[in-house]
Amino acid sequence: MRSTCCRVVWLLAALAAWSAAPTASGQLWKQFVPVSRVDADPSKDYRLTQENGPWLVIAATFSGDGAEEQAHELILEFREKYNQPAFLHEMKFDFDDKSPGRGLDQYGAPVKRRYKKDEVDEYAVLVGEFPSIDAPEAQQLLRRIKRMEPAALDPEKHTRTAQTLAQFRQFQDAMMEKLGKEQKSGPMKQAFLARNPLLPREYFVPKGVDPFVAKMNKGVEHSLLDCTGRYTVQVATFRGNTVLQTSSQTSESSGFELPWKKRAHDPLVEAAENAHLLTQELRAHGWEAYEFHDRTESTVSIGSFDQVAQRTSDGRVVPTPQVQKILQTFSALYDTPPDPLTGIGNDQGTQKRVDEREQQYAQQYASQLGQVAPGMHPKHVKIFKGKKVERIIPIDVAPHTIEVPQRSVSGAYAR
C-alpha cells in the first residue's frame, strides 16, 4: 500500500515538474507525435516537375564548379533537417552572338557583347508547394528560410561556395557588422516566392468567364460572380443541354428570369430553376449560397473564402473549420440528417418521392462519375409551396471547393 502511494506521489511530482517547464515538455511531446516526413534519399536528385507547386520559394541559386553538388546538399538538408519538400531546377543561359548589345560600332554594325563563357549552367533550389503566392503557409516559410543558416551554405564548411552572389553578400554582411548593425538574416535572405517555371504561362492567368456566360448570369441576385472570396464550396450541380441562342424570357413555374429562350421541358431551364430555388432556400436558412449558370449546367455553392485548407502540427492538410462544417452538413460521406435544412423526417408520400429522386440522381451520377458506394448518405432539400412539397432537389454526393469564377480577366486582377 505504501509503495503504491509512493508511486502516485512520484508520478504527481513528475507531472508537476513537467508542466512547470513548458519548453522542455513541448520538446519531449514532439518526440511522441507522429509527423509525416518528406522523402530524403541521397540517391535521388529531386528534379522539379510540373506536378510540384504551382508556387514555391526560390531559396538559393548556384553556378560554377560544384554548383549541382552544393544544390543537392542543400535540398537534402531541407528535406532531412527541416522536413520541407525541396526540388532542383537547372537553367541554361546561352550568351552567343544572337543577342547583340545596344548601340553601333564605328562601322555601323551592332555592338557585340563579350562574355567569359558562351554558356552558363545555373541550379536553383526551390522549396515548398503552395496553391497561391499569398497562401499564409507560403509567407511563413519564406520568412523562415530568410533566417535559416543551413550547413550546406556555411562558409566555414565550404572553403569555396557556388552560391550565386555569395561573396557580395559576405562583403555586405561584413560592412553592416562594422557599422554596428545587427544581422537577423541568413545566407538565403534574398529568397522569394515564384511560380513553377515548368508550368505554362496560361496556367497563372486569371480565368474570366466569356461575355456570353457573364450575360447569362446578369441580373441574378446571388450570382457566384459577385462572391468576394477566392474560393467557395460547390454543393449542387444540375446539368442540361447546351445553349446556342439567347433571349430573355421568364420561367412561369418559379418566377425566375432566365437569360435564354425557354423551351418546353428544357433540361437546362429546369437546371437553372433548381439552382435558383436551392440558393433561395439555403439563404432562407442562414447559408451564404450562390448560383452560377453556364452553357451546359447550373451550380450552387456555399461560402466565400480566401483559404480553404490548413496544415496541422503533424503535417496533414485538412479543411478549415468553416469548410469542414459545410462538408459535414451536405456531403454524403457523413451520417448527418438527409435534409440538412430541416433535420426532420418525411411523411410516407414525401419519402417515396425522395427515394425516387435519389434513385434518379444516383443513375445520373453513375453514368457520369461511377456508382455511388454503399454506406453513403445522400442529402436533399425540399422546396415547399405553402405546406405542400413542390420540389425535391438533390445535393451532390461529394461537395468540393472550387475557385470563384470572374466576370473578366481585368476583374480578377482588380480583386
C-alpha positions as CSV (number, residue, x, y, z in Angstrom):
1,M,0.0,0.0,0.0
2,R,2.8,2.4,1.0
3,S,4.7,1.6,-2.2
4,T,1.6,2.3,-4.3
5,C,1.2,5.7,-2.6
6,C,4.8,6.5,-3.1
7,R,4.5,5.7,-6.8
8,V,1.4,8.0,-7.1
9,V,3.2,10.8,-5.2
10,W,6.3,10.4,-7.5
11,L,4.1,10.5,-10.6
12,L,2.3,13.7,-9.5
13,A,5.6,15.3,-8.7
14,A,6.9,14.4,-12.1
15,L,3.9,15.8,-13.9
16,A,4.1,19.0,-11.9
17,A,7.8,19.3,-12.8
18,W,6.9,18.7,-16.5
19,S,4.2,21.3,-16.5
20,A,6.5,23.8,-14.8
21,A,8.8,23.6,-17.8
22,P,6.7,24.1,-20.8
23,T,9.5,24.5,-23.3
24,A,11.1,21.2,-22.3
25,S,7.8,19.4,-22.1
26,G,6.9,20.7,-25.6
27,Q,10.2,19.3,-27.0
28,L,9.5,16.0,-25.2
29,W,6.0,15.8,-26.5
30,K,7.1,16.3,-30.1
31,Q,9.1,13.1,-29.9
32,F,5.9,11.1,-29.4
33,V,3.8,12.9,-32.0
34,P,3.7,11.1,-35.4
35,V,5.0,13.5,-38.0
36,S,4.6,13.0,-41.8
37,R,8.2,13.1,-43.2
38,V,9.1,14.1,-46.7
39,D,11.3,11.8,-48.7
40,A,15.0,12.4,-48.3
41,D,17.0,9.8,-50.3
42,P,20.6,10.9,-51.2
43,S,20.5,8.8,-54.4
44,K,17.6,10.9,-55.8
45,D,18.1,14.3,-57.4
46,Y,14.6,15.6,-56.8
47,R,14.2,17.4,-60.1
48,L,11.4,19.9,-60.3
49,T,8.3,18.7,-62.4
50,Q,5.0,20.2,-63.5
51,E,3.3,18.4,-60.6
52,N,5.2,20.4,-58.0
53,G,4.0,23.7,-56.8
54,P,2.5,25.6,-58.5
55,W,4.1,28.2,-56.2
56,L,7.4,27.6,-54.5
57,V,10.1,29.5,-52.6
58,I,13.4,30.0,-54.6
59,A,15.8,29.6,-51.7
60,A,19.2,29.8,-53.4
61,T,20.8,29.5,-56.8
62,F,24.3,28.0,-57.7
63,S,26.6,28.3,-60.6
64,G,30.1,27.3,-61.5
65,D,32.2,24.4,-60.2
66,G,30.4,22.2,-57.7
67,A,27.1,24.1,-58.2
68,E,25.0,21.0,-58.7
69,E,26.6,19.1,-55.8
70,Q,26.1,22.0,-53.3
71,A,22.5,22.5,-54.5
72,H,21.8,18.8,-54.0
73,E,23.3,19.0,-50.5
74,L,21.0,21.9,-49.6
75,I,18.0,20.0,-50.9
76,L,18.8,17.0,-48.7
77,E,19.2,19.3,-45.7
78,F,15.8,20.9,-46.4
79,R,14.2,17.5,-46.5
80,E,16.1,15.8,-43.6
81,K,16.5,18.7,-41.1
82,Y,13.6,21.0,-41.9
83,N,11.1,18.4,-43.3
84,Q,10.3,20.6,-46.3
85,P,9.9,19.4,-49.9
86,A,12.8,20.8,-51.9
87,F,13.5,20.5,-55.6
88,L,16.3,21.1,-58.1
89,H,15.8,23.1,-61.3
90,E,18.5,23.5,-63.9
91,M,18.7,26.6,-66.1
92,K,20.9,27.2,-69.1
93,F,22.0,30.6,-70.3
94,D,23.3,30.9,-73.8
95,F,25.5,34.0,-74.4
96,D,26.2,33.7,-78.1
97,D,26.1,36.4,-80.8
98,K,22.4,36.0,-81.4
99,S,21.6,38.8,-78.9
100,P,23.8,41.8,-79.8
101,G,24.4,44.6,-77.3
102,R,23.0,48.1,-77.6
103,G,24.4,50.7,-80.0
104,L,26.6,50.5,-83.1
105,D,30.3,50.3,-83.5
106,Q,32.4,52.7,-85.6
107,Y,31.5,50.8,-88.8
108,G,27.7,50.9,-88.1
109,A,27.4,47.3,-87.1
110,P,25.6,46.2,-83.8
111,V,28.0,46.1,-80.8
112,K,28.9,42.6,-79.8
113,R,28.7,41.5,-76.2
114,R,31.7,39.9,-74.7
115,Y,31.3,37.1,-72.1
116,K,33.8,34.9,-70.3
117,K,31.7,31.9,-71.2
118,D,29.3,31.3,-74.1
119,E,27.1,29.1,-71.9
120,V,26.4,29.0,-68.2
121,D,24.5,26.4,-66.1
122,E,22.7,27.6,-63.0
123,Y,20.9,25.4,-60.5
124,A,18.0,26.7,-58.4
125,V,16.8,25.1,-55.1
126,L,13.0,25.5,-54.8
127,V,11.2,24.7,-51.5
128,G,7.6,24.1,-50.6
129,E,4.4,23.5,-52.6
130,F,1.7,26.2,-52.4
131,P,-1.6,26.8,-54.3
132,S,-1.1,30.6,-54.5
133,I,1.5,33.2,-53.8
134,D,-0.4,34.7,-50.9
135,A,-1.0,31.5,-49.1
136,P,-0.3,32.0,-45.4
137,E,1.9,28.9,-45.3
138,A,4.0,30.2,-48.2
139,Q,4.6,33.6,-46.5
140,Q,5.5,31.8,-43.2
141,L,8.0,29.5,-44.9
142,L,9.6,32.4,-46.8
143,R,10.2,34.2,-43.5
144,R,11.8,31.1,-42.0
145,I,14.1,30.5,-45.0
146,K,15.4,34.0,-44.9
147,R,16.6,33.4,-41.3
148,M,17.9,29.8,-41.7
149,E,21.6,29.0,-41.6
150,P,21.9,25.6,-43.2
151,A,25.2,23.7,-43.0
152,A,25.2,23.4,-46.8
153,L,25.8,27.2,-47.0
154,D,28.2,27.5,-44.0
155,P,31.3,29.4,-45.3
156,E,33.4,27.7,-42.6
157,K,32.4,24.2,-44.0
158,H,32.9,25.2,-47.7
159,T,36.1,26.9,-48.5
160,R,34.6,27.8,-51.8
161,T,30.9,28.2,-52.4
162,A,29.0,28.0,-55.7
163,Q,26.1,30.1,-54.3
164,T,25.3,33.0,-56.6
165,L,26.5,36.4,-55.3
166,A,27.7,34.7,-52.1
167,Q,30.9,36.9,-52.0
168,F,28.8,40.0,-52.4
169,R,26.5,39.1,-49.5
170,Q,29.5,38.3,-47.3
171,F,31.0,41.7,-48.1
172,Q,27.7,43.3,-47.4
173,D,27.4,41.5,-44.0
174,A,30.9,42.5,-43.1
175,M,30.2,46.1,-43.8
176,M,27.0,46.0,-41.8
177,E,28.9,44.4,-38.9
178,K,31.4,47.2,-39.0
179,L,28.6,49.8,-38.9
180,G,27.3,48.0,-35.8
181,K,24.0,46.9,-37.4
182,E,22.7,43.6,-36.2
183,Q,22.2,40.9,-38.9
184,K,19.0,38.9,-38.4
185,S,19.0,37.2,-41.8
186,G,20.9,34.1,-43.0
187,P,22.6,33.2,-46.3
188,M,19.2,32.8,-48.0
189,K,17.9,36.3,-47.1
190,Q,17.3,37.0,-50.8
191,A,14.8,34.1,-51.1
192,F,11.5,34.9,-52.8
193,L,8.3,33.2,-54.0
194,A,7.9,32.3,-57.6
195,R,5.8,30.2,-59.9
196,N,6.8,26.8,-61.1
197,P,8.8,27.7,-64.3
198,L,7.8,24.4,-65.9
199,L,4.1,25.3,-66.0
200,P,2.8,27.3,-69.0
201,R,2.2,31.0,-68.5
202,E,-1.5,30.4,-69.2
203,Y,-1.8,28.4,-66.0
204,F,-1.3,31.5,-64.0
205,V,-3.5,33.9,-66.0
206,P,-6.8,34.6,-64.1
207,K,-9.6,32.8,-65.8
208,G,-12.5,35.1,-66.6
209,V,-15.8,33.9,-68.0
210,D,-16.6,34.8,-71.6
211,P,-19.2,37.6,-72.2
212,F,-21.9,35.2,-73.1
213,V,-21.7,33.3,-69.8
214,A,-21.5,36.7,-68.0
215,K,-24.7,37.8,-69.7
216,M,-26.4,34.5,-68.6
217,N,-25.7,35.5,-65.0
218,K,-26.6,39.1,-65.4
219,G,-29.4,40.2,-63.0
220,V,-29.1,37.1,-60.8
221,E,-29.5,38.3,-57.2
222,H,-27.0,36.0,-55.6
223,S,-24.7,35.3,-58.5
224,L,-21.4,33.5,-57.8
225,L,-19.7,36.2,-60.0
226,D,-20.5,38.6,-57.1
227,C,-18.8,36.4,-54.5
228,T,-15.9,38.4,-53.0
229,G,-13.8,35.4,-51.8
230,R,-11.4,33.4,-53.8
231,Y,-12.9,30.0,-53.1
232,T,-16.3,28.5,-52.4
233,V,-17.8,25.0,-51.8
234,Q,-19.9,23.7,-54.7
235,V,-22.7,21.6,-53.2
236,A,-25.1,21.0,-56.1
237,T,-24.7,20.6,-59.9
238,F,-27.6,20.5,-62.3
239,R,-26.8,19.6,-65.9
240,G,-28.8,20.3,-69.1
241,N,-28.4,20.8,-72.8
242,T,-26.0,23.1,-74.5
243,V,-27.3,26.7,-75.1
244,L,-26.8,28.1,-78.6
245,Q,-29.1,31.1,-78.6
246,T,-30.3,33.6,-76.1
247,S,-33.4,35.7,-75.4
248,S,-34.9,36.9,-72.1
249,Q,-37.9,35.1,-71.1
250,T,-39.5,34.4,-67.7
251,S,-39.9,30.9,-66.2
252,E,-43.5,30.5,-65.3
253,S,-43.1,28.0,-62.5
254,S,-40.6,29.8,-60.3
255,G,-40.7,33.5,-61.5
256,F,-37.0,33.3,-62.2
257,E,-35.9,35.3,-65.2
258,L,-33.9,33.1,-67.4
259,P,-31.5,34.9,-69.8
260,W,-32.1,32.4,-72.7
261,K,-35.0,31.1,-74.6
262,K,-37.2,28.7,-72.7
263,R,-38.4,25.5,-74.5
264,A,-40.9,23.1,-73.0
265,H,-39.3,20.5,-70.7
266,D,-35.8,22.0,-71.4
267,P,-33.3,20.3,-69.0
268,L,-31.1,23.4,-68.9
269,V,-34.1,25.6,-67.8
270,E,-35.0,23.0,-65.1
271,A,-31.4,23.0,-64.0
272,A,-31.4,26.8,-63.7
273,E,-34.7,26.7,-61.8
274,N,-33.3,24.1,-59.4
275,A,-30.2,26.1,-58.7
276,H,-32.2,29.3,-58.1
277,L,-34.7,27.7,-55.8
278,L,-32.0,25.9,-53.9
279,T,-30.0,29.1,-53.5
280,Q,-33.1,30.9,-52.1
281,E,-33.9,28.1,-49.7
282,L,-30.3,27.9,-48.4
283,R,-30.2,31.6,-47.8
284,A,-33.5,31.5,-46.0
285,H,-31.9,29.1,-43.6
286,G,-28.8,31.2,-43.0
287,W,-26.3,29.7,-45.5
288,E,-24.3,32.1,-47.7
289,A,-25.4,30.5,-51.0
290,Y,-24.6,31.5,-54.6
291,E,-25.8,30.3,-58.0
292,F,-24.0,30.1,-61.3
293,H,-25.2,29.3,-64.8
294,D,-23.2,28.5,-68.0
295,R,-23.9,26.8,-71.3
296,T,-24.2,23.2,-70.0
297,E,-25.1,23.4,-66.3
298,S,-26.1,25.4,-63.3
299,T,-24.4,25.1,-59.9
300,V,-25.0,26.1,-56.3
301,S,-22.1,26.8,-53.9
302,I,-21.8,27.9,-50.3
303,G,-19.4,30.3,-48.6
304,S,-16.8,32.9,-49.6
305,F,-13.2,32.0,-48.5
306,D,-9.7,33.2,-49.1
307,Q,-8.4,30.0,-47.6
308,V,-10.0,26.5,-47.6
309,A,-7.3,24.3,-46.1
310,Q,-4.7,24.4,-43.3
311,R,-1.8,22.3,-42.2
312,T,-1.9,20.5,-38.9
313,S,1.1,20.1,-36.5
314,D,1.7,16.5,-37.8
315,G,1.9,17.8,-41.4
316,R,-1.5,16.8,-42.7
317,V,-3.6,19.2,-44.9
318,V,-7.2,19.5,-43.7
319,P,-10.1,21.8,-44.5
320,T,-10.6,24.9,-42.4
321,P,-13.4,24.7,-39.8
322,Q,-15.8,26.7,-41.9
323,V,-15.3,24.5,-44.9
324,Q,-15.4,21.3,-42.8
325,K,-18.8,22.4,-41.4
326,I,-20.2,22.7,-44.9
327,L,-18.8,19.3,-45.9
328,Q,-20.2,17.5,-42.8
329,T,-23.6,19.1,-43.3
330,F,-24.1,18.4,-47.1
331,S,-21.7,15.6,-48.1
332,A,-23.0,12.0,-48.5
333,L,-19.8,10.8,-46.7
334,Y,-21.2,11.9,-43.3
335,D,-24.1,10.3,-41.5
336,T,-25.9,13.6,-40.9
337,P,-29.6,14.4,-41.5
338,P,-30.7,13.7,-45.1
339,D,-32.5,17.0,-45.2
340,P,-29.8,19.4,-43.8
341,L,-32.2,22.4,-43.6
342,T,-35.0,20.9,-41.6
343,G,-33.4,17.8,-40.0
344,I,-36.8,16.2,-39.6
345,G,-38.3,13.0,-41.1
346,N,-40.6,12.8,-44.1
347,D,-44.1,11.5,-44.4
348,Q,-44.7,8.4,-46.4
349,G,-45.6,10.2,-49.6
350,T,-42.7,12.6,-49.4
351,Q,-40.3,9.8,-48.6
352,K,-41.4,7.9,-51.7
353,R,-40.7,11.0,-53.8
354,V,-37.3,11.4,-52.1
355,D,-36.4,7.8,-52.8
356,E,-37.4,8.2,-56.5
357,R,-35.4,11.4,-56.8
358,E,-32.3,9.9,-55.2
359,Q,-32.6,6.8,-57.4
360,Q,-32.8,9.1,-60.5
361,Y,-29.9,11.1,-59.3
362,A,-27.8,8.0,-58.5
363,Q,-28.3,6.8,-62.0
364,Q,-27.3,10.1,-63.5
365,Y,-24.3,10.2,-61.2
366,A,-23.3,6.7,-62.1
367,S,-23.4,7.4,-65.8
368,Q,-21.0,10.4,-65.3
369,L,-18.8,9.5,-62.4
370,G,-19.4,5.9,-61.4
371,Q,-21.6,4.0,-58.9
372,V,-22.4,5.6,-55.6
373,A,-20.6,3.5,-52.9
374,P,-22.8,1.7,-50.4
375,G,-23.0,3.3,-47.0
376,M,-23.3,6.8,-48.4
377,H,-25.9,9.2,-47.0
378,P,-27.1,11.4,-49.9
379,K,-28.7,14.7,-48.9
380,H,-31.6,16.6,-50.4
381,V,-33.6,19.8,-49.9
382,K,-37.4,20.1,-50.0
383,I,-38.9,23.2,-51.6
384,F,-42.4,24.0,-50.2
385,K,-45.3,25.8,-51.7
386,G,-47.4,26.5,-48.7
387,K,-47.5,23.3,-46.8
388,K,-47.0,21.1,-49.8
389,V,-43.7,19.9,-51.0
390,E,-43.4,21.3,-54.5
391,R,-39.9,20.1,-55.4
392,I,-37.2,17.8,-54.0
393,I,-33.7,19.0,-55.0
394,P,-30.7,16.6,-54.6
395,I,-27.3,17.7,-53.2
396,D,-24.1,16.5,-54.8
397,V,-22.7,13.3,-53.3
398,A,-19.3,14.9,-52.9
399,P,-19.3,18.7,-52.4
400,H,-15.9,20.2,-53.2
401,T,-14.1,23.5,-53.1
402,I,-13.7,25.5,-56.4
403,E,-12.1,28.7,-57.4
404,V,-14.7,31.5,-57.8
405,P,-15.1,32.5,-61.5
406,Q,-14.5,36.1,-62.6
407,R,-16.5,38.2,-65.0
408,S,-13.3,39.1,-66.8
409,V,-9.6,38.8,-66.6
410,S,-9.3,42.5,-65.5
411,G,-11.9,41.9,-62.8
412,A,-9.7,39.1,-61.4
413,Y,-6.7,41.4,-61.3
414,A,-8.8,44.1,-59.6
415,R,-9.7,41.7,-56.8
